[in-house]
Amino acid sequence: QDVDPKFVNRLLATNFDVMNGMGQTTMMPFLQDVVRIDGLVGSLARSFVADPTFMPQIVTHVGIPTLVEWLGHVGMIAVYNMLH
């Protein structure tokens, strides 16, 4: 699938700016490929606030079915965190 490099650059720049602003407790786990629900949800929410006009483009690119499936995974991460 061809993806516009500007799309990828904008996505990465927004996310890294947001995570950098959230501090090392968010950035380091991400860089170490450790998924943490607080960092994930926090960075998504702040990315939406930082660049709200980009979110529809992301949803269009990813697709609703894939997004719904991914949200199920995020929900299971949240359940796991609540149980542990």
mmCIF file as gemmi writes it, N, C-alpha and C atoms, coordinates in Angstrom:
data_model
loop_
_atom_site.group_PDB
_atom_site.id
_atom_site.type_symbol
_atom_site.label_atom_id
_atom_site.label_alt_id
_atom_site.label_comp_id
_atom_site.label_asym_id
_atom_site.label_entity_id
_atom_site.label_seq_id
_atom_site.pdbx_PDB_ins_code
_atom_site.Cartn_x
_atom_site.Cartn_y
_atom_site.Cartn_z
_atom_site.occupancy
_atom_site.B_iso_or_equiv
_atom_site.pdbx_formal_charge
_atom_site.auth_seq_id
_atom_site.auth_asym_id
_atom_site.pdbx_PDB_model_num
ATOM 1 N N . GLN Axp A 1 ? 0.848 -1.173 0 1 0 ? 1 A 1
ATOM 2 C CA . GLN Axp A 1 ? 0 0 0 1 0 ? 1 A 1
ATOM 3 C C . GLN Axp A 1 ? 0.894 1.237 0 1 0 ? 1 A 1
ATOM 4 N N . ASP Axp A 2 ? 0.625 2.149 -0.89 1 0 ? 2 A 1
ATOM 5 C CA . ASP Axp A 2 ? 1.391 3.389 -0.969 1 0 ? 2 A 1
ATOM 6 C C . ASP Axp A 2 ? 0.858 4.392 0.046 1 0 ? 2 A 1
ATOM 7 N N . VAL Axp A 3 ? 1.77 4.926 0.821 1 0 ? 3 A 1
ATOM 8 C CA . VAL Axp A 3 ? 1.414 5.92 1.832 1 0 ? 3 A 1
ATOM 9 C C . VAL Axp A 3 ? 2.243 7.167 1.556 1 0 ? 3 A 1
ATOM 10 N N . ASP Axp A 4 ? 1.569 8.297 1.537 1 0 ? 4 A 1
ATOM 11 C CA . ASP Axp A 4 ? 2.242 9.57 1.323 1 0 ? 4 A 1
ATOM 12 C C . ASP Axp A 4 ? 3.245 9.811 2.453 1 0 ? 4 A 1
ATOM 13 N N . PRO Axp A 5 ? 4.521 10.033 2.13 1 0 ? 5 A 1
ATOM 14 C CA . PRO Axp A 5 ? 5.52 10.292 3.178 1 0 ? 5 A 1
ATOM 15 C C . PRO Axp A 5 ? 5.147 11.467 4.084 1 0 ? 5 A 1
ATOM 16 N N . LYS Axp A 6 ? 4.428 12.455 3.552 1 0 ? 6 A 1
ATOM 17 C CA . LYS Axp A 6 ? 4.016 13.591 4.377 1 0 ? 6 A 1
ATOM 18 C C . LYS Axp A 6 ? 3.033 13.148 5.461 1 0 ? 6 A 1
ATOM 19 N N . PHE Axp A 7 ? 2.182 12.179 5.138 1 0 ? 7 A 1
ATOM 20 C CA . PHE Axp A 7 ? 1.236 11.617 6.112 1 0 ? 7 A 1
ATOM 21 C C . PHE Axp A 7 ? 2.006 10.965 7.252 1 0 ? 7 A 1
ATOM 22 N N . VAL Axp A 8 ? 2.963 10.125 6.908 1 0 ? 8 A 1
ATOM 23 C CA . VAL Axp A 8 ? 3.762 9.422 7.916 1 0 ? 8 A 1
ATOM 24 C C . VAL Axp A 8 ? 4.559 10.412 8.757 1 0 ? 8 A 1
ATOM 25 N N . ASN Axp A 9 ? 5.177 11.372 8.119 1 0 ? 9 A 1
ATOM 26 C CA . ASN Axp A 9 ? 5.971 12.366 8.849 1 0 ? 9 A 1
ATOM 27 C C . ASN Axp A 9 ? 5.102 13.17 9.816 1 0 ? 9 A 1
ATOM 28 N N . ARG Axp A 10 ? 3.924 13.555 9.367 1 0 ? 10 A 1
ATOM 29 C CA . ARG Axp A 10 ? 3.018 14.321 10.234 1 0 ? 10 A 1
ATOM 30 C C . ARG Axp A 10 ? 2.578 13.475 11.428 1 0 ? 10 A 1
ATOM 31 N N . LEU Axp A 11 ? 2.248 12.223 11.171 1 0 ? 11 A 1
ATOM 32 C CA . LEU Axp A 11 ? 1.825 11.316 12.238 1 0 ? 11 A 1
ATOM 33 C C . LEU Axp A 11 ? 2.938 11.133 13.27 1 0 ? 11 A 1
ATOM 34 N N . LEU Axp A 12 ? 4.13 10.842 12.798 1 0 ? 12 A 1
ATOM 35 C CA . LEU Axp A 12 ? 5.256 10.634 13.713 1 0 ? 12 A 1
ATOM 36 C C . LEU Axp A 12 ? 5.63 11.905 14.458 1 0 ? 12 A 1
ATOM 37 N N . ALA Axp A 13 ? 5.655 13.024 13.751 1 0 ? 13 A 1
ATOM 38 C CA . ALA Axp A 13 ? 6.023 14.289 14.4 1 0 ? 13 A 1
ATOM 39 C C . ALA Axp A 13 ? 5.032 14.649 15.503 1 0 ? 13 A 1
ATOM 40 N N . THR Axp A 14 ? 3.754 14.498 15.219 1 0 ? 14 A 1
ATOM 41 C CA . THR Axp A 14 ? 2.739 14.798 16.231 1 0 ? 14 A 1
ATOM 42 C C . THR Axp A 14 ? 2.89 13.887 17.436 1 0 ? 14 A 1
ATOM 43 N N . ASN Axp A 15 ? 3.008 12.579 17.176 1 0 ? 15 A 1
ATOM 44 C CA . ASN Axp A 15 ? 3.108 11.63 18.281 1 0 ? 15 A 1
ATOM 45 C C . ASN Axp A 15 ? 4.366 11.832 19.115 1 0 ? 15 A 1
ATOM 46 N N . PHE Axp A 16 ? 5.501 12.035 18.469 1 0 ? 16 A 1
ATOM 47 C CA . PHE Axp A 16 ? 6.733 12.229 19.231 1 0 ? 16 A 1
ATOM 48 C C . PHE Axp A 16 ? 6.72 13.546 20.001 1 0 ? 16 A 1
ATOM 49 N N . ASP Axp A 17 ? 6.14 14.587 19.43 1 0 ? 17 A 1
ATOM 50 C CA . ASP Axp A 17 ? 6.02 15.855 20.168 1 0 ? 17 A 1
ATOM 51 C C . ASP Axp A 17 ? 5.158 15.665 21.417 1 0 ? 17 A 1
ATOM 52 N N . VAL Axp A 18 ? 4.056 14.979 21.256 1 0 ? 18 A 1
ATOM 53 C CA . VAL Axp A 18 ? 3.146 14.74 22.378 1 0 ? 18 A 1
ATOM 54 C C . VAL Axp A 18 ? 3.831 13.887 23.445 1 0 ? 18 A 1
ATOM 55 N N . MET Axp A 19 ? 4.429 12.783 23.028 1 0 ? 19 A 1
ATOM 56 C CA . MET Axp A 19 ? 5.076 11.893 23.995 1 0 ? 19 A 1
ATOM 57 C C . MET Axp A 19 ? 6.246 12.577 24.69 1 0 ? 19 A 1
ATOM 58 N N . ASN Axp A 20 ? 6.979 13.395 23.964 1 0 ? 20 A 1
ATOM 59 C CA . ASN Axp A 20 ? 8.086 14.144 24.568 1 0 ? 20 A 1
ATOM 60 C C . ASN Axp A 20 ? 7.554 15.078 25.649 1 0 ? 20 A 1
ATOM 61 N N . GLY Axp A 21 ? 6.429 15.72 25.383 1 0 ? 21 A 1
ATOM 62 C CA . GLY Axp A 21 ? 5.814 16.604 26.36 1 0 ? 21 A 1
ATOM 63 C C . GLY Axp A 21 ? 5.273 15.861 27.574 1 0 ? 21 A 1
ATOM 64 N N . MET Axp A 22 ? 4.961 14.583 27.402 1 0 ? 22 A 1
ATOM 65 C CA . MET Axp A 22 ? 4.449 13.773 28.51 1 0 ? 22 A 1
ATOM 66 C C . MET Axp A 22 ? 5.583 13.259 29.404 1 0 ? 22 A 1
ATOM 67 N N . GLY Axp A 23 ? 6.809 13.343 28.92 1 0 ? 23 A 1
ATOM 68 C CA . GLY Axp A 23 ? 7.957 12.987 29.747 1 0 ? 23 A 1
ATOM 69 C C . GLY Axp A 23 ? 8.495 11.589 29.505 1 0 ? 23 A 1
ATOM 70 N N . GLN Axp A 24 ? 9.544 11.281 30.271 1 0 ? 24 A 1
ATOM 71 C CA . GLN Axp A 24 ? 10.259 10.016 30.115 1 0 ? 24 A 1
ATOM 72 C C . GLN Axp A 24 ? 9.405 8.79 30.438 1 0 ? 24 A 1
ATOM 73 N N . THR Axp A 25 ? 8.431 8.932 31.336 1 0 ? 25 A 1
ATOM 74 C CA . THR Axp A 25 ? 7.601 7.777 31.694 1 0 ? 25 A 1
ATOM 75 C C . THR Axp A 25 ? 6.723 7.334 30.531 1 0 ? 25 A 1
ATOM 76 N N . THR Axp A 26 ? 6.528 8.196 29.567 1 0 ? 26 A 1
ATOM 77 C CA . THR Axp A 26 ? 5.791 7.834 28.357 1 0 ? 26 A 1
ATOM 78 C C . THR Axp A 26 ? 6.747 7.479 27.231 1 0 ? 26 A 1
ATOM 79 N N . MET Axp A 27 ? 7.777 8.28 27.067 1 0 ? 27 A 1
ATOM 80 C CA . MET Axp A 27 ? 8.684 8.101 25.927 1 0 ? 27 A 1
ATOM 81 C C . MET Axp A 27 ? 9.518 6.823 26.019 1 0 ? 27 A 1
ATOM 82 N N . MET Axp A 28 ? 10.095 6.534 27.162 1 0 ? 28 A 1
ATOM 83 C CA . MET Axp A 28 ? 10.998 5.387 27.271 1 0 ? 28 A 1
ATOM 84 C C . MET Axp A 28 ? 10.304 4.048 27.017 1 0 ? 28 A 1
ATOM 85 N N . PRO Axp A 29 ? 9.146 3.781 27.604 1 0 ? 29 A 1
ATOM 86 C CA . PRO Axp A 29 ? 8.485 2.511 27.276 1 0 ? 29 A 1
ATOM 87 C C . PRO Axp A 29 ? 8.172 2.386 25.783 1 0 ? 29 A 1
ATOM 88 N N . PHE Axp A 30 ? 7.762 3.483 25.166 1 0 ? 30 A 1
ATOM 89 C CA . PHE Axp A 30 ? 7.462 3.455 23.739 1 0 ? 30 A 1
ATOM 90 C C . PHE Axp A 30 ? 8.71 3.081 22.939 1 0 ? 30 A 1
ATOM 91 N N . LEU Axp A 31 ? 9.824 3.71 23.265 1 0 ? 31 A 1
ATOM 92 C CA . LEU Axp A 31 ? 11.073 3.435 22.541 1 0 ? 31 A 1
ATOM 93 C C . LEU Axp A 31 ? 11.584 2.018 22.792 1 0 ? 31 A 1
ATOM 94 N N . GLN Axp A 32 ? 11.149 1.417 23.889 1 0 ? 32 A 1
ATOM 95 C CA . GLN Axp A 32 ? 11.553 0.048 24.218 1 0 ? 32 A 1
ATOM 96 C C . GLN Axp A 32 ? 10.487 -0.974 23.802 1 0 ? 32 A 1
ATOM 97 N N . ASP Axp A 33 ? 9.511 -0.537 23.005 1 0 ? 33 A 1
ATOM 98 C CA . ASP Axp A 33 ? 8.417 -1.398 22.534 1 0 ? 33 A 1
ATOM 99 C C . ASP Axp A 33 ? 7.608 -2.018 23.66 1 0 ? 33 A 1
ATOM 100 N N . VAL Axp A 34 ? 7.394 -1.248 24.71 1 0 ? 34 A 1
ATOM 101 C CA . VAL Axp A 34 ? 6.564 -1.678 25.828 1 0 ? 34 A 1
ATOM 102 C C . VAL Axp A 34 ? 5.26 -0.884 25.754 1 0 ? 34 A 1
ATOM 103 N N . VAL Axp A 35 ? 4.146 -1.612 25.614 1 0 ? 35 A 1
ATOM 104 C CA . VAL Axp A 35 ? 2.852 -0.937 25.503 1 0 ? 35 A 1
ATOM 105 C C . VAL Axp A 35 ? 2.309 -0.697 26.908 1 0 ? 35 A 1
ATOM 106 N N . ARG Axp A 36 ? 2.067 0.575 27.208 1 0 ? 36 A 1
ATOM 107 C CA . ARG Axp A 36 ? 1.461 0.951 28.493 1 0 ? 36 A 1
ATOM 108 C C . ARG Axp A 36 ? 0.177 1.704 28.189 1 0 ? 36 A 1
ATOM 109 N N . ILE Axp A 37 ? -0.881 1.324 28.874 1 0 ? 37 A 1
ATOM 110 C CA . ILE Axp A 37 ? -2.192 1.916 28.593 1 0 ? 37 A 1
ATOM 111 C C . ILE Axp A 37 ? -2.214 3.413 28.896 1 0 ? 37 A 1
ATOM 112 N N . ASP Axp A 38 ? -1.533 3.835 29.962 1 0 ? 38 A 1
ATOM 113 C CA . ASP Axp A 38 ? -1.539 5.266 30.291 1 0 ? 38 A 1
ATOM 114 C C . ASP Axp A 38 ? -0.85 6.091 29.207 1 0 ? 38 A 1
ATOM 115 N N . GLY Axp A 39 ? 0.289 5.606 28.733 1 0 ? 39 A 1
ATOM 116 C CA . GLY Axp A 39 ? 0.995 6.319 27.667 1 0 ? 39 A 1
ATOM 117 C C . GLY Axp A 39 ? 0.239 6.292 26.357 1 0 ? 39 A 1
ATOM 118 N N . LEU Axp A 40 ? -0.362 5.148 26.047 1 0 ? 40 A 1
ATOM 119 C CA . LEU Axp A 40 ? -1.107 5.003 24.8 1 0 ? 40 A 1
ATOM 120 C C . LEU Axp A 40 ? -2.329 5.912 24.767 1 0 ? 40 A 1
ATOM 121 N N . VAL Axp A 41 ? -3.156 5.815 25.785 1 0 ? 41 A 1
ATOM 122 C CA . VAL Axp A 41 ? -4.376 6.628 25.823 1 0 ? 41 A 1
ATOM 123 C C . VAL Axp A 41 ? -4.041 8.118 25.945 1 0 ? 41 A 1
ATOM 124 N N . GLY Axp A 42 ? -3.059 8.428 26.788 1 0 ? 42 A 1
ATOM 125 C CA . GLY Axp A 42 ? -2.658 9.826 26.96 1 0 ? 42 A 1
ATOM 126 C C . GLY Axp A 42 ? -2.124 10.441 25.684 1 0 ? 42 A 1
ATOM 127 N N . SER Axp A 43 ? -1.272 9.693 24.978 1 0 ? 43 A 1
ATOM 128 C CA . SER Axp A 43 ? -0.697 10.244 23.752 1 0 ? 43 A 1
ATOM 129 C C . SER Axp A 43 ? -1.748 10.356 22.644 1 0 ? 43 A 1
ATOM 130 N N . LEU Axp A 44 ? -2.677 9.403 22.583 1 0 ? 44 A 1
ATOM 131 C CA . LEU Axp A 44 ? -3.746 9.506 21.585 1 0 ? 44 A 1
ATOM 132 C C . LEU Axp A 44 ? -4.643 10.716 21.842 1 0 ? 44 A 1
ATOM 133 N N . ALA Axp A 45 ? -5.017 10.89 23.097 1 0 ? 45 A 1
ATOM 134 C CA . ALA Axp A 45 ? -5.882 12.025 23.44 1 0 ? 45 A 1
ATOM 135 C C . ALA Axp A 45 ? -5.182 13.352 23.158 1 0 ? 45 A 1
ATOM 136 N N . ARG Axp A 46 ? -3.928 13.44 23.549 1 0 ? 46 A 1
ATOM 137 C CA . ARG Axp A 46 ? -3.197 14.693 23.329 1 0 ? 46 A 1
ATOM 138 C C . ARG Axp A 46 ? -2.893 14.934 21.855 1 0 ? 46 A 1
ATOM 139 N N . SER Axp A 47 ? -2.707 13.864 21.091 1 0 ? 47 A 1
ATOM 140 C CA . SER Axp A 47 ? -2.499 14.015 19.65 1 0 ? 47 A 1
ATOM 141 C C . SER Axp A 47 ? -3.746 14.564 18.987 1 0 ? 47 A 1
ATOM 142 N N . PHE Axp A 48 ? -4.906 14.1 19.445 1 0 ? 48 A 1
ATOM 143 C CA . PHE Axp A 48 ? -6.159 14.61 18.903 1 0 ? 48 A 1
ATOM 144 C C . PHE Axp A 48 ? -6.301 16.095 19.189 1 0 ? 48 A 1
ATOM 145 N N . VAL Axp A 49 ? -5.945 16.506 20.398 1 0 ? 49 A 1
ATOM 146 C CA . VAL Axp A 49 ? -6.031 17.92 20.766 1 0 ? 49 A 1
ATOM 147 C C . VAL Axp A 49 ? -5.002 18.738 19.98 1 0 ? 49 A 1
ATOM 148 N N . ALA Axp A 50 ? -3.803 18.179 19.82 1 0 ? 50 A 1
ATOM 149 C CA . ALA Axp A 50 ? -2.716 18.901 19.142 1 0 ? 50 A 1
ATOM 150 C C . ALA Axp A 50 ? -2.987 19.085 17.649 1 0 ? 50 A 1
ATOM 151 N N . ASP Axp A 51 ? -3.639 18.093 17.007 1 0 ? 51 A 1
ATOM 152 C CA . ASP Axp A 51 ? -3.856 18.157 15.562 1 0 ? 51 A 1
ATOM 153 C C . ASP Axp A 51 ? -5.199 17.516 15.211 1 0 ? 51 A 1
ATOM 154 N N . PRO Axp A 52 ? -6.313 18.152 15.616 1 0 ? 52 A 1
ATOM 155 C CA . PRO Axp A 52 ? -7.631 17.526 15.417 1 0 ? 52 A 1
ATOM 156 C C . PRO Axp A 52 ? -8.021 17.317 13.956 1 0 ? 52 A 1
ATOM 157 N N . THR Axp A 53 ? -7.496 18.13 13.063 1 0 ? 53 A 1
ATOM 158 C CA . THR Axp A 53 ? -7.862 17.975 11.652 1 0 ? 53 A 1
ATOM 159 C C . THR Axp A 53 ? -7.184 16.771 11.006 1 0 ? 53 A 1
ATOM 160 N N . PHE Axp A 54 ? -6.191 16.207 11.675 1 0 ? 54 A 1
ATOM 161 C CA . PHE Axp A 54 ? -5.486 15.052 11.126 1 0 ? 54 A 1
ATOM 162 C C . PHE Axp A 54 ? -6.191 13.734 11.458 1 0 ? 54 A 1
ATOM 163 N N . MET Axp A 55 ? -6.949 13.716 12.525 1 0 ? 55 A 1
ATOM 164 C CA . MET Axp A 55 ? -7.578 12.468 12.958 1 0 ? 55 A 1
ATOM 165 C C . MET Axp A 55 ? -8.509 11.865 11.903 1 0 ? 55 A 1
ATOM 166 N N . PRO Axp A 56 ? -9.348 12.651 11.22 1 0 ? 56 A 1
ATOM 167 C CA . PRO Axp A 56 ? -10.181 12.047 10.172 1 0 ? 56 A 1
ATOM 168 C C . PRO Axp A 56 ? -9.347 11.4 9.059 1 0 ? 56 A 1
ATOM 169 N N . GLN Axp A 57 ? -8.203 11.99 8.745 1 0 ? 57 A 1
ATOM 170 C CA . GLN Axp A 57 ? -7.328 11.408 7.724 1 0 ? 57 A 1
ATOM 171 C C . GLN Axp A 57 ? -6.777 10.061 8.186 1 0 ? 57 A 1
ATOM 172 N N . ILE Axp A 58 ? -6.431 9.968 9.472 1 0 ? 58 A 1
ATOM 173 C CA . ILE Axp A 58 ? -5.915 8.709 10.018 1 0 ? 58 A 1
ATOM 174 C C . ILE Axp A 58 ? -7.006 7.639 9.969 1 0 ? 58 A 1
ATOM 175 N N . VAL Axp A 59 ? -8.211 7.995 10.397 1 0 ? 59 A 1
ATOM 176 C CA . VAL Axp A 59 ? -9.325 7.043 10.393 1 0 ? 59 A 1
ATOM 177 C C . VAL Axp A 59 ? -9.625 6.589 8.968 1 0 ? 59 A 1
ATOM 178 N N . THR Axp A 60 ? -9.604 7.504 8.03 1 0 ? 60 A 1
ATOM 179 C CA . THR Axp A 60 ? -9.838 7.156 6.628 1 0 ? 60 A 1
ATOM 180 C C . THR Axp A 60 ? -8.766 6.208 6.118 1 0 ? 60 A 1
ATOM 181 N N . HIS Axp A 61 ? -7.534 6.466 6.468 1 0 ? 61 A 1
ATOM 182 C CA . HIS Axp A 61 ? -6.424 5.625 6.012 1 0 ? 61 A 1
ATOM 183 C C . HIS Axp A 61 ? -6.487 4.224 6.629 1 0 ? 61 A 1
ATOM 184 N N . VAL Axp A 62 ? -6.752 4.161 7.925 1 0 ? 62 A 1
ATOM 185 C CA . VAL Axp A 62 ? -6.763 2.877 8.637 1 0 ? 62 A 1
ATOM 186 C C . VAL Axp A 62 ? -8.02 2.086 8.305 1 0 ? 62 A 1
ATOM 187 N N . GLY Axp A 63 ? -9.146 2.763 8.273 1 0 ? 63 A 1
ATOM 188 C CA . GLY Axp A 63 ? -10.422 2.102 8.02 1 0 ? 63 A 1
ATOM 189 C C . GLY Axp A 63 ? -11.148 1.785 9.324 1 0 ? 63 A 1
ATOM 190 N N . ILE Axp A 64 ? -12.452 1.899 9.28 1 0 ? 64 A 1
ATOM 191 C CA . ILE Axp A 64 ? -13.282 1.687 10.476 1 0 ? 64 A 1
ATOM 192 C C . ILE Axp A 64 ? -13.152 0.246 11.012 1 0 ? 64 A 1
ATOM 193 N N . PRO Axp A 65 ? -13.233 -0.787 10.171 1 0 ? 65 A 1
ATOM 194 C CA . PRO Axp A 65 ? -13.134 -2.148 10.719 1 0 ? 65 A 1
ATOM 195 C C . PRO Axp A 65 ? -11.808 -2.395 11.46 1 0 ? 65 A 1
ATOM 196 N N . THR Axp A 66 ? -10.723 -1.931 10.901 1 0 ? 66 A 1
ATOM 197 C CA . THR Axp A 66 ? -9.415 -2.109 11.544 1 0 ? 66 A 1
ATOM 198 C C . THR Axp A 66 ? -9.347 -1.314 12.832 1 0 ? 66 A 1
ATOM 199 N N . LEU Axp A 67 ? -9.889 -0.11 12.823 1 0 ? 67 A 1
ATOM 200 C CA . LEU Axp A 67 ? -9.89 0.725 14.021 1 0 ? 67 A 1
ATOM 201 C C . LEU Axp A 67 ? -10.715 0.078 15.137 1 0 ? 67 A 1
ATOM 202 N N . VAL Axp A 68 ? -11.863 -0.463 14.8 1 0 ? 68 A 1
ATOM 203 C CA . VAL Axp A 68 ? -12.708 -1.13 15.791 1 0 ? 68 A 1
ATOM 204 C C . VAL Axp A 68 ? -11.986 -2.354 16.366 1 0 ? 68 A 1
ATOM 205 N N . GLU Axp A 69 ? -11.341 -3.118 15.504 1 0 ? 69 A 1
ATOM 206 C CA . GLU Axp A 69 ? -10.581 -4.281 15.972 1 0 ? 69 A 1
ATOM 207 C C . GLU Axp A 69 ? -9.46 -3.848 16.918 1 0 ? 69 A 1
ATOM 208 N N . TRP Axp A 70 ? -8.741 -2.804 16.547 1 0 ? 70 A 1
ATOM 209 C CA . TRP Axp A 70 ? -7.646 -2.293 17.37 1 0 ? 70 A 1
ATOM 210 C C . TRP Axp A 70 ? -8.164 -1.788 18.716 1 0 ? 70 A 1
ATOM 211 N N . LEU Axp A 71 ? -9.318 -1.12 18.719 1 0 ? 71 A 1
ATOM 212 C CA . LEU Axp A 71 ? -9.894 -0.636 19.976 1 0 ? 71 A 1
ATOM 213 C C . LEU Axp A 71 ? -10.243 -1.802 20.907 1 0 ? 71 A 1
ATOM 214 N N . GLY Axp A 72 ? -10.613 -2.932 20.336 1 0 ? 72 A 1
ATOM 215 C CA . GLY Axp A 72 ? -10.837 -4.122 21.144 1 0 ? 72 A 1
ATOM 216 C C . GLY Axp A 72 ? -9.561 -4.557 21.847 1 0 ? 72 A 1
ATOM 217 N N . HIS Axp A 73 ? -8.448 -4.502 21.142 1 0 ? 73 A 1
ATOM 218 C CA . HIS Axp A 73 ? -7.156 -4.844 21.739 1 0 ? 73 A 1
ATOM 219 C C . HIS Axp A 73 ? -6.788 -3.854 22.852 1 0 ? 73 A 1
ATOM 220 N N . VAL Axp A 74 ? -7.025 -2.583 22.597 1 0 ? 74 A 1
ATOM 221 C CA . VAL Axp A 74 ? -6.751 -1.568 23.62 1 0 ? 74 A 1
ATOM 222 C C . VAL Axp A 74 ? -7.618 -1.82 24.847 1 0 ? 74 A 1
ATOM 223 N N . GLY Axp A 75 ? -8.858 -2.18 24.613 1 0 ? 75 A 1
ATOM 224 C CA . GLY Axp A 75 ? -9.749 -2.507 25.725 1 0 ? 75 A 1
ATOM 225 C C . GLY Axp A 75 ? -9.227 -3.68 26.545 1 0 ? 75 A 1
ATOM 226 N N . MET Axp A 76 ? -8.696 -4.683 25.872 1 0 ? 76 A 1
ATOM 227 C CA . MET Axp A 76 ? -8.144 -5.844 26.602 1 0 ? 76 A 1
ATOM 228 C C . MET Axp A 76 ? -6.887 -5.469 27.381 1 0 ? 76 A 1
ATOM 229 N N . ILE Axp A 77 ? -6.095 -4.551 26.861 1 0 ? 77 A 1
ATOM 230 C CA . ILE Axp A 77 ? -4.931 -4.058 27.615 1 0 ? 77 A 1
ATOM 231 C C . ILE Axp A 77 ? -5.419 -3.354 28.874 1 0 ? 77 A 1
ATOM 232 N N . ALA Axp A 78 ? -6.475 -2.577 28.748 1 0 ? 78 A 1
ATOM 233 C CA . ALA Axp A 78 ? -7.032 -1.868 29.904 1 0 ? 78 A 1
ATOM 234 C C . ALA Axp A 78 ? -7.56 -2.865 30.937 1 0 ? 78 A 1
ATOM 235 N N . VAL Axp A 79 ? -8.252 -3.906 30.493 1 0 ? 79 A 1
ATOM 236 C CA . VAL Axp A 79 ? -8.76 -4.93 31.408 1 0 ? 79 A 1
ATOM 237 C C . VAL Axp A 79 ? -7.594 -5.614 32.113 1 0 ? 79 A 1
ATOM 238 N N . TYR Axp A 80 ? -6.577 -5.972 31.362 1 0 ? 80 A 1
ATOM 239 C CA . TYR Axp A 80 ? -5.392 -6.612 31.952 1 0 ? 80 A 1
ATOM 240 C C . TYR Axp A 80 ? -4.781 -5.729 33.036 1 0 ? 80 A 1
ATOM 241 N N . ASN Axp A 81 ? -4.658 -4.441 32.74 1 0 ? 81 A 1
ATOM 242 C CA . ASN Axp A 81 ? -4.083 -3.508 33.728 1 0 ? 81 A 1
ATOM 243 C C . ASN Axp A 81 ? -4.941 -3.415 34.975 1 0 ? 81 A 1
ATOM 244 N N . MET Axp A 82 ? -6.242 -3.421 34.797 1 0 ? 82 A 1
ATOM 245 C CA . MET Axp A 82 ? -7.129 -3.343 35.965 1 0 ? 82 A 1
ATOM 246 C C . MET Axp A 82 ? -7.023 -4.597 36.84 1 0 ? 82 A 1
ATOM 247 N N . LEU Axp A 83 ? -6.782 -5.731 36.214 1 0 ? 83 A 1
ATOM 248 C CA . LEU Axp A 83 ? -6.697 -6.988 36.951 1 0 ? 83 A 1
ATOM 249 C C . LEU Axp A 83 ? -5.326 -7.222 37.593 1 0 ? 83 A 1
ATOM 250 N N . HIS Axp A 84 ? -4.324 -6.482 37.14 1 0 ? 84 A 1
ATOM 251 C CA . HIS Axp A 84 ? -2.973 -6.668 37.689 1 0 ? 84 A 1
ATOM 252 C C . HIS Axp A 84 ? -2.535 -5.4 38.343 1 0 ? 84 A 1
